[in-house]
Amino acid sequence: MLITPEDLAAIVADVGLDALMDESIEEFENALHDGDLDVRRRDGFATGRDGAAEGAAGGAGMLEWMPAARRGDTVALKVVGYQPANPRARGLPTVLATSTLYDCRSGALTAIMDATFTTALRTGAASAVATRHLADDGSKVLGVVGCGAQAVTQVHALSRVLPLSRVLAYDRDPRVAWSFPGRVAFTGLPVDVVDLDELERRSEVLCTATSVPPGAGPVLTGLELAPAAHINAIGSDLPGKAELPAGLLARAVVCPDFLPQALVEGECQRLAPDRVGPSLAEVVAGGLGDSLRGLLTVFDSTGYAVQDLVVAETVLRHARRIGVGSPLPTFTGAIDPLDPYCLVRRATSAVRAGAATR
Ligand SMILES: NC(=O)c1ccc[n+]([C@@H]2O[C@H](COP(=O)([O-])OP(=O)(O)OC[C@H]3O[C@@H](n4cnc5c(N)ncnc54)[C@H](O)[C@@H]3O)[C@@H](O)[C@H]2O)c1
C-alpha cells in the first residue's frame, strides 16, 4: 500500500488528532512490553554543511536508516533526513522521513508511507510515555526549549498525559519562538514566550527539542531547575550533540530509549555506562516509575525504531479501515519465478499491444 500525505490527512480527519496521539502513546507503551520486537542501531551518512543558507543555526546534516522488526512478520525501515537549514533555505521541515514495510516471510515490500508527520507524532508519544512514568503526575507547567516542528507534538503529547495549565517557550530564533503559540493553539493551552532563566525556574516538566549543532551545546544551564523536574531531551541524536549540561546529567537519573544508540548519539554519550539509569522499557515493564518519581529524571530520546514500526502499523490499520491508500504496483498474473526476464517480456508485449491499438 502507498500512503501519501493526503491519505494521512484523511486518517487524521477520521480519527482526530487527539485520538491518534492517544493511540500512539498506548501502542508505544504496549510495544515496550513486547518481546517479539527486534531493533538495530541506526546508521547513516553525514550529508555535510549546507553553505551560507545554513548560517549560524545550522550544523551537519544526516541521512540515516532505522530498522526494526516484528519477528517473523514485518520489517520496518525508516529513512530519515536531518537538515537544520531546510526550513529557511527550502521551506521544508528539518526532519523529512519515509517508512517502508516488508513482509518477513517473502521479503516483499508491503507499504510505503510518508513518515515526516508520523516521526513527529511518535516522538511526542515517546515523551508522553516517559513523562507518564517519570514525572510528577500533577505537573502543570511545561517548558519547551527549541520551538520547531518536534516541539509541537511534544506539547500535544504531554497535554494528553498531564493536567497542564501553561506552556513556557524559548527558542534562540525569536521568529520561531513567537510563532509557537499559534502552532500549538489547538491544544487550548496558554503559551508564554520567556527567556531561558525564567523557563528553567518555573517549569515542572521540560522538553528540549533543539537543532543545536554538535559541540555547541548544552542549551540548558540546569542551574535553577526544580529538584524533581523531569526532562524529555529529544534533540541530542548525533555524536557530539548535547542539550543538557554534564552537571545536570550527573545528578539525574538518565533513562535512554535505546542504550546502544544513546551511548553514541544521545545525552548518555557523556555518562559512563554504569551511570546510565534504566532504559524506558525497563522503567515501564519493571514498574520502576514510582521509585524514580520525585528525583530529577531525564528521558534520553534519540529516536527508537520501534516507535516507527508501531506508528506505521497504526497508520496502516486505519488506512485499511477507512479505505485510503493505493495498491503498490506488484507482480500480477502467472510469472516464472525462475526467469527474472519474464516480467520485462510481459511489460514489453503490453506496450507493443498498446501501440498497435493506437
Ligand atoms: N528523539 C527523537 O526521536 C527525534 C525525532 C525527531 C527529531 N529529533 C531531533 O529533534 C531536534 C529538533 O527537530 P525539529 O524537527 O523540531 O527541528 P526544527 O529545525 O524544526 O527546530 C529546532 C529548533 O531548535 C532551535 N534551536 C537550535 N539551537 C538552539 C538553542 N541553543 N537554544 C534554543 N533553541 C535552539 C532552532 O532555532 C529551531 O527553531 C533535532 O535535533 C532532531 O534531530 C529527535
PDBQT file of the ligand as one rigid body, heavy atoms in Angstrom, charges set to zero:
ROOT
HETATM    1  N1  LIG A 401      14.399  11.866  19.628  1.00  0.00    +0.000 N 
HETATM    2  C1  LIG A 401      13.749  11.699  18.515  1.00  0.00    +0.000 C 
HETATM    3  O1  LIG A 401      13.115  10.659  18.297  1.00  0.00    +0.000 OA
HETATM    4  C2  LIG A 401      13.746  12.780  17.489  1.00  0.00    +0.000 A 
HETATM    5  C3  LIG A 401      12.836  12.758  16.431  1.00  0.00    +0.000 A 
HETATM    6  C4  LIG A 401      12.824  13.808  15.515  1.00  0.00    +0.000 A 
HETATM    7  C5  LIG A 401      13.751  14.840  15.667  1.00  0.00    +0.000 A 
HETATM    8  N2  LIG A 401      14.638  14.825  16.686  1.00  0.00    +0.000 N 
HETATM    9  C6  LIG A 401      15.596  15.908  16.905  1.00  0.00    +0.000 C 
HETATM   10  O2  LIG A 401      14.890  16.990  17.488  1.00  0.00    +0.000 OA
HETATM   11  C7  LIG A 401      15.542  18.206  17.167  1.00  0.00    +0.000 C 
HETATM   12  C8  LIG A 401      14.515  19.222  16.704  1.00  0.00    +0.000 C 
HETATM   13  O3  LIG A 401      13.937  18.788  15.500  1.00  0.00    +0.000 OA
HETATM   14  P1  LIG A 401      12.867  19.695  14.753  1.00  0.00    +0.000 P 
HETATM   15  O4  LIG A 401      12.306  18.879  13.667  1.00  0.00    +0.000 OA
HETATM   16  O5  LIG A 401      11.955  20.315  15.743  1.00  0.00    +0.000 OA
HETATM   17  O6  LIG A 401      13.829  20.824  14.170  1.00  0.00    +0.000 OA
HETATM   18  P2  LIG A 401      13.451  22.341  13.824  1.00  0.00    +0.000 P 
HETATM   19  O7  LIG A 401      14.530  22.841  12.953  1.00  0.00    +0.000 OA
HETATM   20  O8  LIG A 401      12.053  22.405  13.347  1.00  0.00    +0.000 OA
HETATM   21  O9  LIG A 401      13.504  23.073  15.252  1.00  0.00    +0.000 OA
HETATM   22  C9  LIG A 401      14.683  23.160  16.000  1.00  0.00    +0.000 C 
HETATM   23  C10 LIG A 401      14.688  24.495  16.730  1.00  0.00    +0.000 C 
HETATM   24  O10 LIG A 401      15.766  24.493  17.681  1.00  0.00    +0.000 OA
HETATM   25  C11 LIG A 401      16.187  25.837  17.792  1.00  0.00    +0.000 C 
HETATM   26  N3  LIG A 401      17.492  25.892  18.454  1.00  0.00    +0.000 N 
HETATM   27  C12 LIG A 401      18.687  25.497  17.965  1.00  0.00    +0.000 A 
HETATM   28  N4  LIG A 401      19.630  25.695  18.894  1.00  0.00    +0.000 NA
HETATM   29  C13 LIG A 401      19.022  26.218  19.980  1.00  0.00    +0.000 A 
HETATM   30  C14 LIG A 401      19.468  26.620  21.265  1.00  0.00    +0.000 A 
HETATM   31  N5  LIG A 401      20.745  26.525  21.611  1.00  0.00    +0.000 N 
HETATM   32  N6  LIG A 401      18.562  27.111  22.139  1.00  0.00    +0.000 NA
HETATM   33  C15 LIG A 401      17.254  27.209  21.798  1.00  0.00    +0.000 A 
HETATM   34  N7  LIG A 401      16.771  26.846  20.601  1.00  0.00    +0.000 NA
HETATM   35  C16 LIG A 401      17.650  26.345  19.701  1.00  0.00    +0.000 A 
HETATM   36  C17 LIG A 401      16.195  26.341  16.356  1.00  0.00    +0.000 C 
HETATM   37  O11 LIG A 401      16.169  27.752  16.316  1.00  0.00    +0.000 OA
HETATM   38  C18 LIG A 401      14.931  25.694  15.801  1.00  0.00    +0.000 C 
HETATM   39  O12 LIG A 401      13.818  26.565  15.870  1.00  0.00    +0.000 OA
HETATM   40  C19 LIG A 401      16.583  17.857  16.114  1.00  0.00    +0.000 C 
HETATM   41  O13 LIG A 401      17.831  17.758  16.753  1.00  0.00    +0.000 OA
HETATM   42  C20 LIG A 401      16.182  16.491  15.622  1.00  0.00    +0.000 C 
HETATM   43  O14 LIG A 401      17.254  15.725  15.188  1.00  0.00    +0.000 OA
HETATM   44  C21 LIG A 401      14.651  13.818  17.607  1.00  0.00    +0.000 A 
ENDROOT
TORSDOF 0
